[in-house]
Amino acid sequence: MKKDLRQLHKFGGSSLANADCYRRVADILRAYSNYNDLVVVSAAGKTTNQLLLWLEQLVTDGRLAHETLLSIRVFQQQLINELLDPQDAEPLQQQLYAELALIAQWGQSTMTTEVKNAVLGHGELWSARLLSALLNQCQLAAIDIDSRLFLRADHAVQPEVDKVLSAPLLDQLLAQYQQQRLVITGFMAANQHQQTVLLGRNGSDYSATIIGALAKVDRVTIWSDVAGVYSADPHKVTNACLLPLLRLDEANELARLAAPVLHSRTLQPVAQSSLDLTLRCSHQPESGSTRVERVLASGRGAKIISSLNDVCLIELDVPQGMALAHTQQDVQLLLDRAQLQPLAQTMDKGKRRIILAYTQEMVNSVLGLLQDSGVAAELRLREGFSMVAAVGAGVLNNPNHCHGFYQQLKGLPVEFMTEAESGLSLVAVLRDIETDKLVNDIHQALFQAQKSVGIVLCGKGNIGKHWLGLFGREKAALELRHGMQFNLIGIVGQHQCWINSAGITPQTALEQFQDQATDYQLPQLLSQLAAVDYDDVVVVDVTASHQLAALYPHIAVSGLHLISANKIAGSAATIEYQAVVDAFAKSSRYWLYNATVGAGLPINHTVRDLRESGDRILAISGIFSGTLSWLFQQFDGRQPFSELLEQAWQQGLTEPDPRHDLDGSDVMRKLVILARESGFEIDPQQVHVESLVPPCLRKLTVDAFFEQAPELDGVLAEKLARAAREDKVLRYVARLDRHGKAYVGLEALPHEHALANLLPCDNIFAIESLWYRENPLVIRGPGAGRDVTAGALISDINRLATML
């Protein structure tokens, strides 16, 4: 260290909390200071709080006040005895006893503000005296200095040091003590009548930088229990990052928002001088630091998420006839002069109201100032608010940070939001909310590395193939939209699978599958997927597999999310269905299944939103099968039904086994799923189902079924002819009435009926509810097809991403 550089070191109460802390400070000064450096100290530990308590107890309970003063004596006495040799400890003990006796004597009569200030300043006196003695004992020449000998200030809400009066007095002391460290009391100054003036909140830090500026030191280092400024409070956000550099304007904005590590008055002398300011941790000196720099580089966005509880609002209602903007300017000027800038402010022109946010500590002073000023407005104080802010140069111009900040506040009781005029912060004031979780969520959304999501596709048939194509095209947009990384990491077929945690290219996945796939067992496969290095893993089930559906609870227990087009679990017996729901709830994983009903139509979302909004579903009806919709739209007698069925199968409009469409089981499953989503308790066996598959065709292979499919034609041709004679058409309909009775089957409907007039492949859902009782809510659109089903799966991935 260059000997011609003079520094100032400031140590707060947490750095002097006990004897070990004092020894650590002595070691720091031996390693990091010069012989002529300045040291500013706060009161040890909670000494000032204890002195404040004593003053309060004098009014309420003299016995408790005596006990508090005794505990202060014991604490200070113990520090002296633990740190100093007996011959060095004795004079300090005598001074301590004499000063405590004087304080007790002051307490026997009514005390003025000046005497109370003198009482509260004793913590700093004792710290400076003890640290100086300890340094001398460690062969580091030092002398303790009472800052009231040279710092001059007048009483005010936020007293400001008079530099013109203070500088020459400090120069005299520096000239007098050139070869030793000066250990100076923080927090205190004196007026021209030698009365004690306390420098207010964070007064010790302010006295450190103002003394540093007056002494023209090269650097001020503020040592505390943290290494500097973090991207969030490290006590609240475990993965908060230390910022090695911080722009002075950003530091000022952070201080204005009452961040505990900095105070705006601390930074004033830094801005008005050439000294450097560094923040370091006295408990771990080598753990890093933050340097506040004056150079203004271009900012790219938020750096810090700050929060504050116990925020109060002052509301000024401006009467009619007074200019609202003019009153706001007057108030702003008044606050500027008093250095009482609000944390946040807004103006409600409709209510003619100005709203100012302050800490609980400052609000009464501001309220008194406004009342004394005679401002033309009705004043009102409101308590019980919190504040969160994103701070950093360029934050308002960073769309990702702005969007992320606003997104995290959705659904929360926000009183108002505002952007700082400086452009350095986004601020939200909220009603009665604990901010710890919110700060973590905002920090995660804005700063954390992209969350990685691995996707495993189960089923590589028609739907799987189209989903791979769509996912390949939409992957980049998904990642940009959600700030996450989505990788296809597995494809699972009926007997073989290909898992590659490095990622599989969706566009070429099926071409490479044959060469890369290996045999697998489902339970072991789930364990393998649970171990991959991804933040979240999602299983996308586009199969009709009973075996896979039976393992849905195991998927949840394995820590995997599930997006399903497979209807089996959602329409299973109540006990099995509930087991799946419970497994996902207990493991905090998500099971989304919008693709099980209506393909890409938002039917499940709509029903869920209605119920969560307070509505109650009374009845549901419609055509739930895009396959059967297409078949009976085309079936007009000119072509046998069996030929239409084969066309539909070739086009991928049916299930792999079309009998799952014809026997009504697919429609029944959709009705059960939708009924459960609507709040009905229903089991599959409660649904009366009309199957279109004759008994002779039910147990055949798929190929044999198609060979004998003409068996369908006679019965259906007869039904069609009967309907035609009544000027009606055939439609396969699902119904659930308000009594919980459910039916699935073929109906003859008039041409003008809503369920009769559909485009081929269309589904239609008619929802009767408390709100839509007279005129049902109708959702209609394509309900079958590879593309729309693949789209429904991507929709669920989008929804899942917002929940992660």
FIMARSE-459450 format. One record per residue (C-alpha): residue in three letters; x, y, z. Coordinates in steps of 0.05 Angstrom, whole numbers, padded with zeros to 5 digits, always signed. Layout:
N
ALAXYZ;...
//
This chain:
804
MET+00000+00000+00000;LYS+00027+00068-00019;LYS+00044+00108+00043;ASP+00025+00175+00011;LEU-00048+00154+00005;ARG-00095+00170+00062;GLN-00158+00129+00071;LEU-00217+00129+00116;HIS-00247+00065+00144;LYS-00316+00064+00174;PHE-00340+00007+00218;GLY-00413-00002+00235;GLY-00445-00032+00297;SER-00447-00102+00268;SER-00372-00098+00256;LEU-00362-00081+00330;ALA-00415-00128+00359;ASN-00370-00165+00407;ALA-00297-00175+00428;ASP-00282-00221+00370;CYS-00308-00168+00321;TYR-00263-00115+00353;ARG-00202-00160+00344;ARG-00222-00172+00272;VAL-00226-00097+00260;ALA-00156-00089+00290;ASP-00131-00143+00242;ILE-00164-00108+00183;LEU-00132-00041+00202;ARG-00064-00075+00209;ALA-00071-00105+00139;TYR-00109-00052+00101;SER-00094+00016+00133;ASN-00036+00066+00135;TYR-00008+00098+00197;ASN-00043+00164+00183;ASP-00111+00136+00162;LEU-00177+00158+00192;VAL-00226+00110+00225;VAL-00299+00126+00239;VAL-00339+00081+00285;SER-00411+00069+00304;ALA-00435+00046+00372;ALA-00420-00027+00388;GLY-00475-00076+00372;LYS-00544-00052+00396;THR-00517+00001+00444;THR-00554+00060+00413;ASN-00620+00020+00413;GLN-00609+00005+00487;LEU-00597+00078+00502;LEU-00661+00095+00464;LEU-00698+00043+00505;TRP-00671+00074+00569;LEU-00698+00142+00549;GLU-00767+00112+00534;GLN-00768+00073+00600;LEU-00751+00135+00640;VAL-00822+00159+00623;THR-00858+00093+00633;ASP-00820+00051+00685;GLY-00760+00076+00725;ARG-00743+00005+00750;LEU-00737-00022+00679;ALA-00696+00040+00660;HIS-00647+00024+00716;GLU-00641-00048+00692;THR-00629-00026+00620;LEU-00574+00022+00641;LEU-00543-00034+00683;SER-00543-00081+00622;ILE-00509-00027+00581;ARG-00455-00021+00634;VAL-00445-00097+00637;PHE-00439-00102+00561;GLN-00388-00045+00556;GLN-00350-00068+00616;GLN-00345-00139+00588;LEU-00318-00112+00522;ILE-00264-00073+00558;ASN-00243-00131+00602;GLU-00241-00181+00544;LEU-00200-00136+00498;LEU-00151-00098+00541;ASP-00096-00114+00590;PRO-00115-00095+00661;GLN-00070-00033+00663;ASP-00102-00008+00598;ALA-00172-00028+00618;GLU-00173+00009+00685;PRO-00177+00081+00658;LEU-00231+00062+00608;GLN-00271+00029+00663;GLN-00267+00091+00706;GLN-00289+00136+00648;LEU-00346+00088+00633;TYR-00371+00090+00706;ALA-00366+00166+00709;GLU-00405+00175+00644;LEU-00459+00126+00664;ALA-00466+00161+00730;LEU-00474+00227+00693;ILE-00526+00196+00647;ALA-00565+00169+00707;GLN-00562+00239+00738;TRP-00590+00270+00674;GLY-00646+00220+00677;GLN-00670+00246+00744;SER-00696+00310+00713;THR-00732+00331+00649;MET-00683+00326+00591;THR-00678+00372+00532;THR-00669+00347+00462;GLU-00595+00367+00465;VAL-00584+00326+00528;LYS-00620+00266+00498;ASN-00575+00272+00437;ALA-00514+00273+00483;VAL-00539+00209+00517;LEU-00548+00174+00450;GLY-00479+00194+00426;HIS-00443+00157+00483;GLY-00444+00091+00445;GLU-00397+00122+00392;LEU-00353+00152+00447;TRP-00344+00085+00480;SER-00330+00050+00413;ALA-00277+00101+00391;ARG-00243+00100+00459;LEU-00241+00024+00463;LEU-00218+00013+00391;SER-00163+00065+00399;ALA-00138+00031+00462;LEU-00139-00037+00428;LEU-00099-00011+00368;ASN-00047+00019+00414;GLN-00042-00047+00450;CYS-00031-00079+00382;GLN+00026-00030+00368;LEU-00016+00010+00319;ALA-00011+00082+00343;ALA-00081+00112+00349;ILE-00120+00166+00386;ASP-00195+00173+00395;ILE-00227+00237+00372;ASP-00296+00263+00389;SER-00326+00287+00323;ARG-00361+00343+00359;LEU-00293+00377+00364;PHE-00295+00394+00290;LEU-00361+00375+00256;ARG-00410+00432+00256;ALA-00484+00425+00240;ASP-00551+00454+00262;HIS-00611+00416+00286;ALA-00657+00393+00230;VAL-00697+00333+00207;GLN-00636+00314+00165;PRO-00578+00356+00194;GLU-00526+00376+00142;VAL-00453+00387+00161;ASP-00428+00458+00150;LYS-00365+00445+00110;VAL-00340+00517+00114;LEU-00339+00515+00190;SER-00317+00442+00197;ALA-00259+00438+00148;PRO-00209+00485+00185;LEU-00224+00451+00252;LEU-00209+00383+00222;ASP-00146+00409+00189;GLN-00120+00431+00258;LEU-00131+00360+00286;LEU-00097+00328+00226;ALA-00038+00373+00235;GLN-00035+00358+00309;TYR-00039+00282+00300;GLN+00003+00265+00239;GLN+00035+00200+00259;GLN-00024+00160+00285;ARG-00092+00135+00264;LEU-00150+00179+00285;VAL-00209+00138+00311;ILE-00268+00185+00305;THR-00339+00179+00331;GLY-00392+00175+00277;PHE-00464+00198+00281;MET-00450+00263+00319;ALA-00435+00335+00306;ALA-00443+00398+00348;ASN-00476+00465+00335;GLN-00441+00531+00348;HIS-00466+00528+00420;GLN-00429+00461+00430;GLN-00494+00423+00436;THR-00497+00353+00408;VAL-00530+00346+00339;LEU-00545+00275+00315;LEU-00537+00265+00241;GLY-00599+00222+00234;ARG-00612+00156+00199;ASN-00546+00124+00176;GLY-00512+00184+00206;SER-00447+00146+00218;ASP-00440+00130+00143;TYR-00455+00202+00126;SER-00405+00228+00177;ALA-00353+00179+00146;THR-00360+00206+00076;ILE-00365+00279+00097;ILE-00303+00272+00140;GLY-00268+00236+00083;ALA-00286+00293+00036;LEU-00263+00346+00086;ALA-00197+00310+00098;LYS-00188+00299+00023;VAL-00175+00225+00031;ASP-00168+00182-00031;ARG-00217+00129-00011;VAL-00272+00115+00040;THR-00285+00042+00056;ILE-00349+00026+00093;TRP-00341-00041+00129;SER-00405-00076+00150;ASP-00434-00147+00154;VAL-00442-00152+00078;ALA-00390-00148+00024;GLY-00425-00093-00014;VAL-00486-00084-00059;TYR-00518-00147-00083;SER-00569-00159-00138;ALA-00619-00169-00080;ASP-00615-00174-00005;PRO-00572-00237+00005;HIS-00610-00253+00068;LYS-00674-00260+00026;VAL-00646-00285-00041;THR-00594-00339-00031;ASN-00567-00335-00102;ALA-00561-00259-00102;CYS-00497-00235-00136;LEU-00447-00185-00109;LEU-00438-00125-00156;PRO-00364-00106-00160;LEU-00380-00039-00193;LEU-00440+00006-00184;ARG-00453+00073-00218;LEU-00460+00132-00171;ASP-00529+00149-00199;GLU-00552+00078-00189;ALA-00525+00079-00118;ASN-00562+00144-00106;GLU-00627+00114-00132;LEU-00617+00052-00089;ALA-00604+00097-00028;ARG-00665+00140-00044;LEU-00706+00076-00041;ALA-00681+00065+00030;ALA-00637+00004+00016;PRO-00602-00011+00082;VAL-00533-00016+00052;LEU-00532+00056+00027;HIS-00563+00123+00045;SER-00570+00183-00002;ARG-00536+00230+00048;THR-00477+00182+00051;LEU-00468+00191-00024;GLN-00473+00267-00026;PRO-00401+00279-00005;VAL-00378+00226-00055;ALA-00413+00262-00112;GLN-00384+00329-00091;SER-00312+00307-00083;SER-00260+00263-00117;LEU-00259+00207-00064;ASP-00274+00135-00082;LEU-00325+00096-00042;THR-00318+00021-00029;LEU-00363-00026+00010;ARG-00333-00088+00043;CYS-00349-00141+00094;SER-00311-00138+00160;HIS-00329-00210+00176;GLN-00298-00236+00111;PRO-00250-00182+00084;GLU-00231-00223+00023;SER-00302-00240+00002;GLY-00305-00184-00049;SER-00328-00112-00050;THR-00370-00061-00087;ARG-00337+00003-00113;VAL-00382+00062-00128;GLU-00357+00096-00191;ARG-00373+00165-00217;VAL-00364+00148-00291;LEU-00432+00142-00324;ALA-00430+00085-00374;SER-00491+00066-00415;GLY-00539+00024-00374;ARG-00571-00039-00402;GLY-00624-00054-00350;ALA-00639-00071-00278;LYS-00582-00092-00233;ILE-00616-00095-00165;ILE-00683-00116-00137;SER-00697-00076-00074;SER-00754-00083-00025;LEU-00781-00050+00037;ASN-00836-00066+00087;ASP-00871-00017+00133;VAL-00882+00035+00079;CYS-00931+00091+00093;LEU-00970+00135+00045;ILE-00985+00209+00052;GLU-01045+00229+00010;LEU-01057+00302-00007;ASP-01127+00316-00033;VAL-01126+00382-00070;PRO-01192+00420-00067;GLN-01229+00444-00129;GLY-01206+00513-00151;MET-01133+00498-00135;ALA-01086+00480-00192;LEU-01066+00408-00181;ALA-01001+00413-00221;HIS-00982+00477-00185;THR-00994+00445-00116;GLN-00952+00385-00137;GLN-00895+00432-00157;ASP-00899+00468-00090;VAL-00897+00403-00052;GLN-00838+00378-00093;LEU-00799+00442-00080;LEU-00813+00437-00006;LEU-00789+00365-00002;ASP-00727+00380-00044;ARG-00707+00436+00003;ALA-00715+00391+00064;GLN-00680+00333+00030;LEU-00741+00289+00042;GLN-00750+00256-00026;PRO-00805+00203-00026;LEU-00793+00130-00043;ALA-00846+00136-00097;GLN-00900+00185-00116;THR-00959+00188-00162;MET-01016+00235-00179;ASP-01089+00214-00189;LYS-01118+00270-00231;GLY-01188+00242-00227;LYS-01188+00245-00151;ARG-01144+00307-00150;ARG-01097+00269-00105;ILE-01021+00269-00095;ILE-00993+00206-00063;LEU-00924+00203-00030;ALA-00892+00139-00003;TYR-00843+00142+00056;THR-00812+00096+00107;GLN-00846+00091+00174;GLU-00785+00124+00204;MET-00790+00186+00160;VAL-00865+00195+00149;ASN-00882+00234+00212;SER-00827+00285+00197;VAL-00854+00294+00127;LEU-00925+00298+00151;GLY-00904+00352+00202;LEU-00867+00391+00148;LEU-00927+00390+00102;GLN-00974+00411+00158;ASP-00929+00468+00179;SER-00921+00492+00108;GLY-00995+00506+00101;VAL-01000+00468+00035;ALA-01069+00475+00005;ALA-01091+00403+00011;GLU-01125+00355+00058;LEU-01072+00308+00087;ARG-01084+00235+00103;LEU-01035+00182+00129;ARG-01043+00109+00109;GLU-01001+00052+00136;GLY-00990-00021+00120;PHE-00955-00020+00052;SER-00894-00052+00021;MET-00850-00033-00037;VAL-00809-00070-00089;ALA-00765-00038-00141;ALA-00721-00057-00200;VAL-00661-00010-00200;GLY-00610+00002-00255;ALA-00591+00050-00311;GLY-00630+00031-00373;VAL-00683-00010-00337;LEU-00740+00029-00370;ASN-00710+00014-00439;ASN-00701-00060-00427;PRO-00766-00093-00450;ASN-00749-00160-00419;HIS-00737-00130-00351;CYS-00799-00086-00354;HIS-00842-00144-00377;GLY-00813-00191-00324;PHE-00824-00140-00269;TYR-00896-00127-00288;GLN-00911-00201-00298;GLN-00890-00219-00227;LEU-00938-00167-00199;LYS-00999-00195-00235;GLY-01054-00213-00187;LEU-01021-00178-00128;PRO-01052-00120-00088;VAL-01014-00065-00123;GLU-01033+00005-00098;PHE-00994+00040-00153;MET-00934+00032-00198;THR-00887+00086-00222;GLU-00825+00098-00263;ALA-00772+00143-00232;GLU-00762+00209-00269;SER-00688+00192-00271;GLY-00704+00129-00310;LEU-00665+00089-00259;SER-00720+00048-00227;LEU-00788+00015-00233;VAL-00826+00019-00167;ALA-00888-00016-00142;VAL-00924-00001-00077;LEU-00967-00058-00052;ARG-01018-00066+00003;ASP-01001-00110+00063;ILE-00957-00163+00030;GLU-00894-00198+00053;THR-00842-00183+00000;ASP-00791-00239+00009;LYS-00823-00288-00041;LEU-00838-00232-00090;VAL-00766-00208-00089;ASN-00742-00279-00103;ASP-00791-00286-00160;ILE-00772-00220-00192;HIS-00698-00235-00183;GLN-00708-00302-00216;ALA-00748-00273-00273;LEU-00699-00216-00288;PHE-00629-00242-00272;GLN-00624-00317-00266;ALA-00597-00358-00323;GLN-00649-00386-00369;LYS-00689-00442-00337;SER-00678-00505-00377;VAL-00738-00549-00393;GLY-00729-00619-00422;ILE-00787-00649-00462;VAL-00799-00723-00473;LEU-00848-00744-00527;CYS-00886-00809-00515;GLY-00917-00832-00580;LYS-00887-00823-00649;GLY-00949-00837-00692;ASN-00991-00786-00730;ILE-00999-00737-00672;GLY-00928-00745-00649;LYS-00900-00733-00719;HIS-00940-00669-00727;TRP-00922-00645-00657;LEU-00848-00654-00673;GLY-00855-00611-00735;LEU-00894-00557-00698;PHE-00847-00557-00638;GLY-00787-00550-00685;ARG-00819-00488-00717;GLU-00842-00457-00651;LYS-00782-00473-00606;ALA-00747-00406-00616;ALA-00811-00367-00605;LEU-00826-00407-00541;GLU-00757-00392-00514;LEU-00761-00318-00530;ARG-00832-00312-00501;HIS-00815-00345-00434;GLY-00741-00333-00426;MET-00730-00408-00420;GLN-00693-00461-00458;PHE-00736-00518-00485;ASN-00700-00581-00509;LEU-00729-00644-00537;ILE-00690-00697-00497;GLY-00729-00761-00511;ILE-00775-00799-00557;VAL-00811-00859-00529;GLY-00843-00911-00575;GLN-00882-00973-00558;HIS-00821-01017-00546;GLN-00760-00972-00555;CYS-00738-00903-00534;TRP-00683-00852-00549;ILE-00660-00808-00492;ASN-00607-00755-00503;SER-00601-00701-00450;ALA-00557-00659-00497;GLY-00619-00649-00540;ILE-00652-00681-00601;THR-00666-00641-00665;PRO-00742-00645-00673;GLN-00740-00641-00749;THR-00696-00703-00758;ALA-00715-00741-00695;LEU-00758-00795-00728;GLU-00706-00807-00782;GLN-00652-00820-00729;PHE-00697-00858-00681;GLN-00686-00926-00711;ASP-00610-00921-00705;GLN-00610-00889-00635;ALA-00667-00924-00599;THR-00658-00978-00546;ASP-00706-01023-00508;TYR-00734-00997-00443;GLN-00778-01011-00383;LEU-00825-00954-00364;PRO-00811-00949-00289;GLN-00735-00949-00300;LEU-00744-00898-00356;LEU-00779-00849-00309;SER-00723-00855-00259;GLN-00673-00840-00314;LEU-00712-00778-00335;ALA-00716-00754-00263;ALA-00640-00754-00261;VAL-00625-00711-00322;ASP-00593-00643-00311;TYR-00653-00599-00327;ASP-00692-00551-00282;ASP-00757-00584-00304;VAL-00774-00645-00346;VAL-00841-00651-00382;VAL-00871-00716-00408;VAL-00917-00705-00468;ASP-00963-00765-00476;VAL-00996-00770-00544;THR-01009-00845-00538;ALA-01072-00883-00521;SER-01031-00928-00475;HIS-01065-00957-00413;GLN-00997-00978-00387;LEU-00970-00907-00390;ALA-01033-00877-00361;ALA-01028-00925-00302;LEU-00959-00895-00287;TYR-00983-00823-00283;PRO-00976-00821-00207;HIS-00906-00848-00214;ILE-00891-00792-00265;ALA-00910-00741-00211;VAL-00871-00776-00156;SER-00810-00776-00202;GLY-00814-00700-00204;LEU-00837-00696-00277;HIS-00891-00652-00306;LEU-00943-00683-00353;ILE-00979-00657-00414;SER-01029-00707-00439;ALA-01071-00720-00501;ASN-01083-00789-00472;LYS-01154-00790-00443;ILE-01149-00854-00403;ALA-01127-00827-00335;GLY-01173-00766-00338;SER-01233-00811-00351;ALA-01214-00869-00306;ALA-01254-00892-00246;THR-01257-00838-00193;ILE-01209-00873-00145;GLU-01156-00879-00200;TYR-01167-00809-00226;GLN-01163-00779-00157;ALA-01098-00817-00144;VAL-01067-00781-00204;VAL-01094-00713-00182;ASP-01067-00723-00111;ALA-00999-00747-00135;PHE-00988-00685-00176;ALA-01013-00639-00121;LYS-00969-00671-00067;SER-00907-00668-00112;SER-00920-00596-00135;ARG-00917-00619-00207;TYR-00967-00600-00261;TRP-01013-00644-00303;LEU-01044-00607-00363;TYR-01092-00641-00411;ASN-01125-00589-00455;ALA-01113-00634-00515;THR-01157-00689-00487;VAL-01222-00652-00503;GLY-01234-00610-00565;ALA-01163-00616-00592;GLY-01141-00544-00599;LEU-01206-00513-00574;PRO-01200-00478-00506;ILE-01257-00516-00474;ASN-01220-00539-00411;HIS-01191-00470-00401;THR-01260-00438-00409;VAL-01294-00484-00360;ARG-01238-00474-00310;ASP-01239-00399-00317;LEU-01315-00397-00307;ARG-01311-00437-00243;GLU-01252-00398-00215;SER-01290-00334-00230;GLY-01349-00356-00187;ASP-01395-00387-00239;ARG-01425-00456-00232;ILE-01434-00504-00291;LEU-01504-00534-00295;ALA-01504-00575-00359;ILE-01461-00592-00419;SER-01479-00618-00488;GLY-01449-00621-00556;ILE-01412-00660-00608;PHE-01346-00679-00577;SER-01315-00722-00631;GLY-01285-00689-00692;THR-01281-00758-00723;LEU-01355-00774-00715;SER-01371-00703-00734;TRP-01335-00712-00800;LEU-01364-00781-00812;PHE-01437-00761-00802;GLN-01429-00695-00840;GLN-01405-00737-00899;PHE-01454-00794-00889;ASP-01512-00776-00935;GLY-01526-00845-00966;ARG-01485-00835-01030;GLN-01425-00873-01001;PRO-01425-00931-00952;PHE-01406-00913-00881;SER-01348-00964-00880;GLU-01314-00928-00939;LEU-01320-00861-00904;LEU-01290-00893-00842;GLU-01229-00918-00879;GLN-01219-00849-00911;ALA-01220-00817-00842;TRP-01171-00868-00815;GLN-01124-00856-00874;GLN-01126-00781-00861;GLY-01109-00789-00787;LEU-01177-00765-00764;THR-01191-00827-00722;GLU-01158-00861-00663;PRO-01106-00913-00685;ASP-01162-00963-00674;PRO-01224-00928-00702;ARG-01270-00971-00658;HIS-01249-00926-00600;ASP-01286-00871-00637;LEU-01345-00914-00661;ASP-01359-00948-00595;GLY-01369-00881-00561;SER-01313-00893-00511;ASP-01273-00833-00536;VAL-01333-00787-00530;MET-01350-00817-00463;ARG-01280-00803-00438;LYS-01283-00731-00462;LEU-01351-00722-00428;VAL-01324-00750-00362;ILE-01262-00706-00366;LEU-01303-00644-00381;ALA-01354-00661-00327;ARG-01299-00668-00275;GLU-01269-00602-00298;SER-01339-00572-00290;GLY-01344-00595-00218;PHE-01387-00658-00226;GLU-01369-00722-00190;ILE-01379-00776-00243;ASP-01352-00845-00259;PRO-01347-00873-00330;GLN-01398-00928-00316;GLN-01450-00875-00300;VAL-01449-00852-00373;HIS-01500-00888-00417;VAL-01462-00902-00482;GLU-01490-00923-00549;SER-01437-00962-00587;LEU-01438-00963-00663;VAL-01393-01025-00665;PRO-01432-01091-00673;PRO-01411-01146-00624;CYS-01383-01187-00681;LEU-01330-01134-00696;ARG-01307-01117-00626;LYS-01253-01169-00614;LEU-01220-01169-00683;THR-01152-01141-00700;VAL-01152-01072-00733;ASP-01138-01103-00802;ALA-01193-01155-00793;PHE-01240-01101-00770;PHE-01230-01061-00834;GLU-01241-01125-00876;GLN-01309-01135-00842;ALA-01327-01061-00834;PRO-01384-01067-00885;GLU-01422-01100-00827;LEU-01433-01028-00803;ASP-01467-01004-00866;GLY-01535-01037-00862;VAL-01555-01014-00792;LEU-01530-00943-00803;ALA-01562-00937-00872;GLU-01628-00955-00839;LYS-01619-00902-00785;LEU-01601-00851-00838;ALA-01663-00867-00879;ARG-01708-00861-00818;ALA-01678-00793-00801;ALA-01686-00770-00874;ARG-01760-00787-00873;GLU-01767-00739-00814;ASP-01725-00687-00850;LYS-01670-00696-00798;VAL-01595-00712-00798;LEU-01554-00761-00755;ARG-01505-00733-00704;TYR-01467-00768-00648;VAL-01483-00726-00586;ALA-01458-00723-00514;ARG-01503-00696-00459;LEU-01495-00683-00385;ASP-01556-00653-00352;ARG-01562-00612-00289;HIS-01580-00675-00249;GLY-01514-00708-00267;LYS-01544-00757-00317;ALA-01498-00769-00376;TYR-01512-00798-00445;VAL-01471-00810-00508;GLY-01503-00835-00572;LEU-01531-00824-00641;GLU-01589-00774-00648;ALA-01632-00750-00706;LEU-01633-00674-00704;PRO-01670-00622-00746;HIS-01627-00588-00799;GLU-01633-00521-00763;HIS-01609-00549-00696;ALA-01544-00518-00671;LEU-01512-00586-00666;ALA-01531-00604-00737;ASN-01499-00545-00772;LEU-01425-00558-00767;LEU-01367-00559-00815;PRO-01334-00628-00823;CYS-01290-00645-00763;ASP-01320-00590-00721;ASN-01334-00599-00647;ILE-01387-00559-00612;PHE-01393-00550-00537;ALA-01455-00517-00506;ILE-01445-00497-00433;GLU-01503-00479-00389;SER-01484-00444-00324;LEU-01511-00395-00274;TRP-01486-00339-00318;TYR-01505-00373-00384;ARG-01570-00406-00365;GLU-01618-00376-00416;ASN-01567-00371-00473;PRO-01513-00425-00467;LEU-01441-00408-00480;VAL-01421-00442-00545;ILE-01351-00460-00567;ARG-01342-00491-00635;GLY-01286-00506-00683;PRO-01242-00563-00709;GLY-01240-00619-00658;ALA-01199-00670-00695;GLY-01136-00671-00736;ARG-01062-00677-00725;ASP-01047-00603-00731;VAL-01099-00577-00682;THR-01082-00631-00631;ALA-01007-00615-00637;GLY-01026-00542-00628;ALA-01064-00558-00564;LEU-01002-00592-00537;ILE-00959-00531-00552;SER-01013-00488-00519;ASP-01005-00530-00455;ILE-00929-00522-00459;ASN-00940-00447-00462;ARG-00986-00449-00402;LEU-00938-00494-00363;ALA-00881-00446-00376;THR-00919-00390-00342;MET-00928-00434-00281;LEU-00855-00455-00273;
//
